Amino acid sequence: MAHTHDNIDWPTRLASMRRADDIDAETDRQVAGRLVGILAATAEPVIVDIGSGGGGMSAAFAGALAAHGGGRVVLSDAVPELLDAATAHVRDVAAGTPVAVDAVRADASSDQLADLLPKADLVWASRVVHHLPDQQLAIDELARVLAPGGWLALSEGGLATRCLPWDLGIGEPGLGSRLTAARDVWFVGMRAEMPGVKSLPVGWNKALEAAGLTGVSSFSYVIDHPAPASAEVRQSVVDWLTWMSGVGEDGLSESDHATVARLLDPADDAYVGARDDVFILGASTVYLGQKAG
Ligand SMILES: C[S@@+](CC[C@H](N)C(=O)[O-])C[C@H]1O[C@@H](n2cnc3c(N)ncnc32)[C@H](O)[C@@H]1O
């Protein structure tokens, strides 16, 4: 926990992050292909994945770079347990291809980040900047990691993930919405407690422009695992409910706590991991900006 600013025990999240990466592999492949497509004119591009988590997108970038003819993927994370596991996974994926895989352990809020990392043709930073105290300063530093003409792809925001039917047949209808509201309250508190926290009172596109990047644009993509879902997707719903009810604990009523306990009990008829009416539906937004050539 001491490695990051958010008081989150990241190593305990590894297994669920890897499971999410597995089910989202096809979506990640498409997003990585789209971004590597922007680098079509660059021989052997260098891609840096900041806050690489379980390594799902780095693995997708390795695949896209192999199809491109070669390149280098550099994973970077502050949490050694995650970085080591993710790097081993991506090295497996890249074995036998002309893609090099490296790892750099670093705090993404460090003002020395650009000195620790190689100059990148693409920096991918997904859902990590909101874990840093000064988000504008962090984006400024990510821009410094870019080679001339390089691109920053910042994945932040989108739509809150939905997994549950409105009426579960137990408890009060609308649990999914109350979980999202409780998570949002936790998120505000999580940021408020960070030493040195600063607000970012603009949308992410403005933050990229403030970092000196040009041609700023954004696109969103859907994560869609419809019902009836596979066992793997249902397990990810268990992971999602465990996380949401954990961080949102203080914001849920006693009745909702009782419902969640039943939904997470494998011995209960209502166990969410065995229901054929759960699903995963969400959307992610990617903000893109280019450094002057
Ligand atoms: C929500 S996860 C996102 C993982 C992955 N990028 C994704 O989108 O699935 C946040 C990641 O950022 C990492 N992280 C959190 N704070 C960090 C920091 N200060 N410096 C670098 N990495 C950090 C965590 O260890 C974790 O891997």
Ligand as a Chemical Component Dictionary entry (heavy atoms), coordinates in Angstrom:
data_LIG
# 
_chem_comp.id                   LIG 
_chem_comp.type                 NON-POLYMER 
_chem_comp.pdbx_formal_charge   0 
_chem_comp.three_letter_code    LIG 
# 
loop_
_chem_comp_atom.comp_id 
_chem_comp_atom.atom_id 
_chem_comp_atom.alt_atom_id 
_chem_comp_atom.type_symbol 
_chem_comp_atom.charge 
_chem_comp_atom.model_Cartn_x 
_chem_comp_atom.model_Cartn_y 
_chem_comp_atom.model_Cartn_z 
_chem_comp_atom.pdbx_ordinal 
LIG C1  C1  C 0  -7.326 0.906  -11.798 1  
LIG S1  S1  S 1  -5.776 0.103  -12.079 2  
LIG C2  C2  C 0  -5.698 0.222  -13.861 3  
LIG C3  C3  C 0  -4.896 -0.892 -14.480 4  
LIG C4  C4  C 0  -4.893 -0.873 -16.005 5  
LIG N1  N1  N 0  -4.207 0.292  -16.525 6  
LIG C5  C5  C 0  -6.304 -0.922 -16.514 7  
LIG O1  O1  O 0  -6.801 0.073  -17.059 8  
LIG O2  O2  O -1 -6.934 -1.972 -16.373 9  
LIG C6  C6  C 0  -4.584 1.312  -11.559 10 
LIG C7  C7  C 0  -3.146 0.883  -11.734 11 
LIG O3  O3  O 0  -2.311 1.994  -11.437 12 
LIG C8  C8  C 0  -1.300 1.590  -10.534 13 
LIG N2  N2  N 0  -0.941 2.760  -9.724  14 
LIG C9  C9  C 0  -1.645 3.331  -8.725  15 
LIG N3  N3  N 0  -0.982 4.383  -8.250  16 
LIG C10 C10 C 0  0.172  4.484  -8.961  17 
LIG C11 C11 C 0  1.272  5.380  -8.945  18 
LIG N4  N4  N 0  1.344  6.370  -8.071  19 
LIG N5  N5  N 0  2.266  5.189  -9.846  20 
LIG C12 C12 C 0  2.214  4.176  -10.744 21 
LIG N6  N6  N 0  1.210  3.276  -10.786 22 
LIG C13 C13 C 0  0.196  3.442  -9.911  23 
LIG C14 C14 C 0  -1.891 0.448  -9.747  24 
LIG O4  O4  O 0  -0.882 -0.364 -9.190  25 
LIG C15 C15 C 0  -2.708 -0.259 -10.826 26 
LIG O5  O5  O 0  -1.917 -1.144 -11.566 27 
# 
loop_
_chem_comp_bond.comp_id 
_chem_comp_bond.atom_id_1 
_chem_comp_bond.atom_id_2 
_chem_comp_bond.value_order 
_chem_comp_bond.pdbx_ordinal 
LIG C1  S1  SING 1  
LIG S1  C2  SING 2  
LIG S1  C6  SING 3  
LIG C2  C3  SING 4  
LIG C3  C4  SING 5  
LIG C4  N1  SING 6  
LIG C4  C5  SING 7  
LIG C5  O1  DOUB 8  
LIG C5  O2  SING 9  
LIG C6  C7  SING 10 
LIG C7  O3  SING 11 
LIG C7  C15 SING 12 
LIG O3  C8  SING 13 
LIG C8  N2  SING 14 
LIG C8  C14 SING 15 
LIG N2  C9  SING 16 
LIG N2  C13 SING 17 
LIG C9  N3  DOUB 18 
LIG N3  C10 SING 19 
LIG C10 C11 SING 20 
LIG C10 C13 DOUB 21 
LIG C11 N4  SING 22 
LIG C11 N5  DOUB 23 
LIG N5  C12 SING 24 
LIG C12 N6  DOUB 25 
LIG N6  C13 SING 26 
LIG C14 O4  SING 27 
LIG C14 C15 SING 28 
LIG C15 O5  SING 29 
# 
